[in-house]
């Protein structure tokens, strides 16, 4: 139950991340930092910094000690996954435990994540404590953004599993198969090939025919019809890290419109991918793809940003979008996913995952099957 399958190697990774966190804490003048996981919310950051992957936890970190607090359900799992000092308790709520620990320690400035707790929880539990609470919402995300070699390898494994599973299920497509059937078969095949699950908190997107006009459509009981174009946005999880891939296929025979749109999206995707490099603004990469789609006459039908960061969560920093203020840096993993959605007809999207390297980008999902597939 470790990050990599090797507890010693996993613990070493955690210790390195903890050292980086403490450096940032020192730079910001924090005496301590606390993190709360409630019903899995914020579990990704807890996993990243401690190794623990349970649904309920508190982390309390100061300059010398790092403590993981959870309940009896996770006694064995927590000890196996994390090198942190472990406290098992269920007498008081985790937020109350944090508040008491901060009060007892007498720390002057304590970092916390204001976007992960409710206003009521802060006012009732944290605010009465005599300390200076500092908003550290961006602290863990800033560390998570730069992927190390083990993280990249996990994403590659997740991509390979997803890609191979998709190819296997595509061979079984036939007219009359429903979106839900395809979705269920794909997820089962992904798990059969060694993934922990699909995505952590989201369903896949399987949208056929006119449903493809909804860029976030979920699978329904609609049956595939001959001539339908089907968009499938899917991925796999390995070691907690996810892949995010979108492909399109035609049932039996592709429509001319589908071929046209796929060619436009291929051009836009490849041009944007070629522009990926450290130092370029996320909005400028978006503009490369968007200009091509606009010039093709479909600008109003590209209704979302070009891409987003990816890792322990399906959406992380940085963003590739017209409003993004992010500048790409080596170690980022981002999606590139231009799409065209036409109400009353349908839509297509082509998505792959890229690691920003020192001099460009590497495709982690292997973009050799971006062309419009034919199934059934």
C-alpha positions as CSV (number, residue, x, y, z in Angstrom):
1,X,0.0,0.0,0.0
2,X,2.9,2.4,-0.7
3,X,3.3,5.0,-3.4
4,X,5.3,2.8,-5.6
5,X,4.9,-0.7,-4.2
6,X,8.2,-0.5,-2.4
7,X,7.7,1.0,1.1
8,X,11.3,2.0,1.6
9,X,11.4,3.8,-1.7
10,X,8.0,5.4,-1.0
11,X,9.0,6.6,2.4
12,X,12.1,8.2,0.9
13,X,10.0,10.0,-1.6
14,X,7.7,11.3,1.2
15,X,10.7,12.5,3.2
16,X,12.0,14.5,0.2
17,X,8.6,16.1,-0.4
18,X,8.4,16.9,3.3
19,X,11.8,18.6,3.2
20,X,10.6,20.8,0.3
21,X,7.4,21.7,2.1
22,X,9.4,22.8,5.2
23,X,11.6,25.0,3.0
24,X,8.5,26.7,1.7
25,X,7.1,27.0,5.3
26,X,10.3,28.7,6.4
27,X,10.2,31.1,3.4
28,X,6.7,32.1,4.3
29,X,7.4,32.4,8.1
30,X,5.2,29.5,9.2
31,X,5.9,27.6,12.4
32,X,3.6,24.8,11.4
33,X,1.2,23.7,8.7
34,X,-2.0,21.7,9.0
35,X,-4.0,19.8,6.5
36,X,-7.5,18.2,6.8
37,X,-9.1,15.3,4.9
38,X,-12.8,14.9,5.3
39,X,-14.7,12.2,3.4
40,X,-11.9,12.0,0.8
41,X,-12.0,15.7,0.1
42,X,-8.3,16.8,-0.1
43,X,-7.1,13.2,0.0
44,X,-4.8,13.9,-3.0
45,X,-2.7,16.4,-1.2
46,X,-2.5,14.2,1.9
47,X,-1.4,11.3,-0.3
48,X,1.2,13.5,-1.9
49,X,2.9,14.8,1.2
50,X,2.4,11.9,3.6
51,X,1.9,8.8,1.5
52,X,-1.4,8.0,3.2
53,X,-4.4,7.3,1.0
54,X,-7.3,7.1,3.4
55,X,-10.6,9.0,3.4
56,X,-10.2,10.7,6.8
57,X,-7.0,12.3,8.2
58,X,-5.3,15.3,9.6
59,X,-1.7,16.3,9.1
60,X,0.2,18.5,11.5
61,X,3.7,19.5,10.4
62,X,6.2,21.7,12.1
63,X,9.9,22.2,11.7
64,X,10.9,19.0,13.5
65,X,7.9,16.6,13.5
66,X,5.2,15.4,11.0
67,X,2.1,13.8,12.5
68,X,-0.6,11.8,10.7
69,X,-3.9,11.6,12.7
70,X,-6.6,9.1,11.6
71,X,-9.0,6.6,13.1
72,X,-8.9,2.9,13.8
73,X,-10.1,1.8,10.4
74,X,-6.7,2.9,9.0
75,X,-4.4,1.7,11.7
76,X,-2.6,-0.9,9.5
77,X,-2.9,1.0,6.2
78,X,-1.5,4.3,7.7
79,X,1.5,2.6,9.2
80,X,2.2,0.9,5.9
81,X,1.8,3.9,3.7
82,X,3.4,6.8,5.7
83,X,6.6,7.4,7.7
84,X,4.9,10.2,9.7
85,X,4.3,9.8,13.4
86,X,0.9,8.1,13.7
87,X,-1.9,8.9,16.1
88,X,-5.0,6.8,16.0
89,X,-8.0,8.5,17.7
90,X,-11.7,8.9,17.3
91,X,-12.6,10.7,20.5
92,X,-12.8,14.2,18.9
93,X,-13.4,15.5,15.3
94,X,-10.2,15.9,13.4
95,X,-10.5,19.7,13.1
96,X,-10.9,19.8,16.9
97,X,-7.7,17.7,17.3
98,X,-5.8,20.1,15.0
99,X,-7.0,23.1,17.0
100,X,-6.0,21.6,20.3
101,X,-2.6,20.5,19.0
102,X,-1.9,24.1,17.7
103,X,-3.0,25.6,21.0
104,X,-0.9,23.2,23.1
105,X,2.2,23.8,20.9
106,X,1.9,27.6,21.1
107,X,3.0,28.2,17.5
108,X,3.0,31.8,16.4
109,X,2.0,31.3,12.8
110,X,0.2,28.3,11.4
111,X,-0.6,27.7,7.7
112,X,-3.9,26.1,6.7
113,X,-5.9,25.6,3.5
114,X,-8.8,28.1,3.6
115,X,-10.4,26.5,0.5
116,X,-10.6,23.1,2.1
117,X,-12.6,24.0,5.2
118,X,-15.9,25.7,5.7
119,X,-16.2,29.2,7.1
120,X,-18.2,27.8,10.0
121,X,-15.5,25.3,10.8
122,X,-12.9,28.0,10.8
123,X,-15.0,30.4,13.0
124,X,-16.0,27.7,15.5
125,X,-12.9,25.5,15.7
126,X,-9.8,27.4,14.4
127,X,-10.4,31.1,15.0
128,X,-10.6,30.8,18.9
129,X,-7.0,29.4,19.0
130,X,-4.4,32.0,19.9
131,X,-2.2,31.9,16.8
132,X,-1.8,33.7,13.5
133,X,-3.6,31.6,10.9
134,X,-2.0,32.0,7.5
135,X,-3.7,31.0,4.3
136,X,-1.5,28.4,2.7
137,X,-4.0,27.2,0.0
138,X,-1.4,27.2,-2.7
139,X,1.4,25.5,-0.8
140,X,0.8,21.8,-1.6
141,X,-0.5,22.5,-5.1
142,X,2.7,24.3,-5.9
143,X,4.7,21.3,-4.9
144,X,2.4,18.8,-6.7
145,X,2.7,20.8,-9.9
146,X,6.2,19.6,-10.7
147,X,6.2,15.9,-11.3
148,X,9.2,13.8,-10.5
149,X,10.3,10.7,-12.4
150,X,8.2,8.3,-10.4
151,X,5.1,10.4,-10.9
152,X,5.7,10.6,-14.7
153,X,6.2,6.8,-14.8
154,X,2.9,6.2,-13.0
155,X,1.1,8.5,-15.5
156,X,2.7,6.6,-18.4
157,X,1.5,3.3,-16.9
158,X,-2.0,4.7,-16.5
159,X,-1.9,5.9,-20.1
160,X,-0.8,2.6,-21.5
161,X,-3.4,0.7,-19.6
162,X,-6.2,3.1,-20.7
163,X,-5.0,3.1,-24.3
164,X,-4.8,-0.7,-24.6
165,X,-8.1,-1.2,-22.9
166,X,-9.8,1.3,-25.3
167,X,-8.4,-0.6,-28.3
168,X,-9.6,-3.9,-27.0
169,X,-13.2,-2.6,-26.4
170,X,-13.3,-0.8,-29.7
171,X,-13.0,-4.2,-31.4
172,X,-16.3,-5.2,-29.7
173,X,-18.4,-2.2,-30.8
174,X,-21.5,-2.9,-32.8
175,X,-24.6,-1.0,-33.8
176,X,-27.1,-1.4,-31.0
177,X,-24.5,-1.3,-28.2
178,X,-25.4,1.5,-25.8
179,X,-23.2,4.2,-24.4
180,X,-23.6,2.7,-20.9
181,X,-22.6,-0.7,-22.1
182,X,-19.4,0.7,-23.8
183,X,-18.6,2.7,-20.6
184,X,-19.0,-0.3,-18.3
185,X,-17.0,-2.6,-20.6
186,X,-14.2,0.0,-20.9
187,X,-13.9,0.5,-17.1
188,X,-13.9,-3.2,-16.5
189,X,-11.2,-3.8,-19.0
190,X,-9.1,-0.9,-17.5
191,X,-9.3,-2.6,-14.1
192,X,-8.6,-6.0,-15.6
193,X,-5.4,-4.7,-17.0
194,X,-4.1,-3.6,-13.6
195,X,-5.5,-0.1,-12.9
196,X,-6.8,0.8,-9.5
197,X,-9.9,2.4,-11.1
198,X,-10.7,4.8,-13.9
199,X,-10.8,8.4,-12.6
200,X,-10.9,9.1,-8.9
201,X,-14.1,11.1,-8.7
202,X,-15.6,11.4,-12.2
203,X,-17.3,9.1,-14.7
204,X,-16.1,8.7,-18.2
205,X,-17.6,10.6,-21.1
206,X,-19.2,8.5,-23.8
207,X,-21.2,10.6,-26.2
208,X,-22.7,9.3,-29.4
209,X,-24.5,11.2,-32.2
210,X,-26.1,14.4,-31.1
211,X,-25.0,13.7,-27.5
212,X,-21.5,14.6,-28.6
213,X,-22.5,18.3,-28.7
214,X,-22.4,18.2,-24.9
215,X,-18.7,18.3,-24.1
216,X,-19.3,16.9,-20.6
217,X,-22.0,14.3,-21.5
218,X,-22.2,11.2,-19.5
219,X,-23.1,7.7,-20.8
220,X,-26.8,7.1,-21.3
221,X,-29.0,4.3,-22.6
222,X,-28.7,5.6,-26.2
223,X,-27.8,2.9,-28.6
224,X,-25.0,3.4,-31.2
225,X,-26.4,3.8,-34.7
226,X,-24.7,3.3,-38.0
227,X,-23.0,6.5,-39.0
228,X,-22.8,7.8,-35.4
229,X,-19.7,9.6,-34.3
230,X,-18.8,8.6,-30.7
231,X,-16.5,10.7,-28.4
232,X,-14.9,8.8,-25.5
233,X,-13.1,10.8,-22.8
234,X,-11.5,8.3,-20.4
235,X,-8.5,7.3,-18.3
236,X,-6.9,5.0,-15.8
237,X,-5.4,5.3,-12.3
238,X,-2.1,3.7,-11.4
239,X,-0.3,4.4,-8.1
240,X,-2.9,7.2,-7.5
241,X,-1.9,9.0,-10.7
242,X,-4.3,9.3,-13.7
243,X,-4.2,9.5,-17.4
244,X,-6.8,11.6,-19.4
245,X,-7.4,10.6,-23.1
246,X,-10.1,11.5,-25.6
247,X,-10.7,9.6,-28.8
248,X,-13.4,9.5,-31.4
249,X,-14.7,6.7,-33.6
250,X,-17.5,6.2,-36.2
251,X,-19.9,3.3,-36.1
252,X,-19.5,1.3,-39.3
253,X,-19.2,4.3,-41.6
254,X,-17.8,7.8,-40.8
255,X,-19.7,10.9,-41.9
256,X,-17.9,13.4,-44.1
257,X,-18.5,16.1,-41.4
258,X,-16.8,13.9,-38.8
259,X,-13.7,13.5,-41.1
260,X,-13.6,17.2,-41.6
261,X,-13.8,18.1,-37.9
262,X,-11.3,15.4,-37.0
263,X,-8.8,16.8,-39.5
264,X,-9.2,20.3,-38.1
265,X,-8.8,19.1,-34.5
266,X,-5.7,17.0,-35.5
267,X,-4.1,20.1,-37.0
268,X,-5.0,22.3,-34.0
269,X,-3.8,19.6,-31.5
270,X,-0.5,19.0,-33.1
271,X,0.3,22.7,-33.5
272,X,-0.5,23.4,-29.9
273,X,1.6,20.3,-28.7
274,X,4.5,21.6,-30.8
275,X,4.3,24.9,-29.0
276,X,4.6,23.4,-25.5
277,X,7.8,24.4,-23.8
278,X,9.0,26.0,-20.5
279,X,8.4,29.7,-20.4
280,X,5.4,29.9,-22.7
281,X,2.1,31.2,-21.3
282,X,-0.8,28.8,-21.0
283,X,-3.0,31.3,-22.8
284,X,-0.6,31.5,-25.7
285,X,-0.7,27.7,-26.2
286,X,-4.5,27.9,-26.2
287,X,-4.3,30.6,-28.8
288,X,-2.3,28.4,-31.2
289,X,-5.1,25.8,-31.3
290,X,-7.9,28.3,-31.1
291,X,-6.7,30.3,-34.1
292,X,-6.7,27.2,-36.3
293,X,-10.2,26.3,-35.3
294,X,-11.4,29.9,-35.7
295,X,-9.9,30.1,-39.2
296,X,-11.7,26.8,-40.1
297,X,-15.0,28.5,-39.2
298,X,-15.7,26.8,-35.9
299,X,-14.4,29.3,-33.4
300,X,-17.8,29.6,-31.6
301,X,-18.0,25.8,-31.3
302,X,-14.7,25.5,-29.3
303,X,-16.3,26.3,-25.9
304,X,-13.7,25.4,-23.3
305,X,-10.0,25.9,-22.6
306,X,-7.4,23.9,-24.4
307,X,-6.1,21.9,-21.4
308,X,-5.3,21.5,-17.7
309,X,-2.7,20.1,-15.4
310,X,-3.0,16.4,-14.5
311,X,-1.7,14.1,-11.7
312,X,-3.2,12.9,-8.5
313,X,-6.3,14.9,-9.5
314,X,-7.8,15.0,-13.0
315,X,-7.7,18.8,-12.9
316,X,-4.6,20.5,-11.5
317,X,-2.5,23.5,-12.2
318,X,-1.5,24.8,-14.7
319,X,-4.3,25.7,-17.1
320,X,-4.2,26.3,-20.9
321,X,-7.0,28.7,-21.5
322,X,-7.6,32.3,-22.8
323,X,-7.9,33.5,-19.2
324,X,-5.0,31.6,-17.8
325,X,-2.2,33.4,-16.0
326,X,0.0,30.3,-15.8
327,X,3.5,30.1,-17.3
328,X,4.6,26.5,-18.2
329,X,7.6,25.1,-16.5
330,X,9.6,21.9,-16.7
331,X,7.9,19.1,-14.8
332,X,4.3,20.2,-15.6
333,X,2.0,17.6,-17.0
334,X,-0.8,19.1,-19.1
335,X,-3.6,17.9,-21.4
336,X,-4.1,19.3,-24.9
337,X,-7.7,18.7,-25.9
338,X,-9.2,20.9,-28.6
339,X,-12.8,20.2,-29.3
340,X,-15.7,21.2,-31.7
341,X,-19.3,20.9,-30.6
342,X,-22.2,21.6,-32.9
343,X,-25.7,21.6,-31.4
344,X,-28.0,19.3,-33.3
345,X,-25.2,17.3,-34.9
346,X,-22.6,16.2,-32.3
347,X,-19.0,16.9,-31.6
348,X,-15.4,15.6,-31.4
349,X,-12.4,16.2,-29.1
350,X,-8.8,14.9,-29.3
351,X,-6.9,14.7,-26.0
352,X,-3.4,13.6,-25.0
353,X,-1.2,14.2,-22.0
354,X,2.2,15.9,-22.2
355,X,5.2,16.3,-19.9
356,X,6.9,19.7,-20.2
357,X,10.6,19.0,-20.5
358,X,13.6,21.3,-20.5
359,X,13.4,21.9,-24.2
360,X,9.8,21.1,-25.2
361,X,7.3,18.4,-24.4
362,X,6.9,14.6,-24.4
363,X,3.6,12.9,-25.1
364,X,2.9,10.5,-22.3
365,X,-0.2,8.9,-23.9
366,X,1.4,8.1,-27.3
367,X,-0.5,10.0,-29.9
368,X,-0.4,7.4,-32.7
369,X,-4.2,6.7,-32.8
370,X,-5.6,10.2,-32.9
371,X,-7.3,9.7,-36.3
372,X,-11.0,9.0,-36.4
373,X,-11.5,5.3,-35.7
374,X,-14.0,3.0,-37.3
375,X,-15.8,0.4,-35.3
376,X,-18.6,-2.1,-35.7
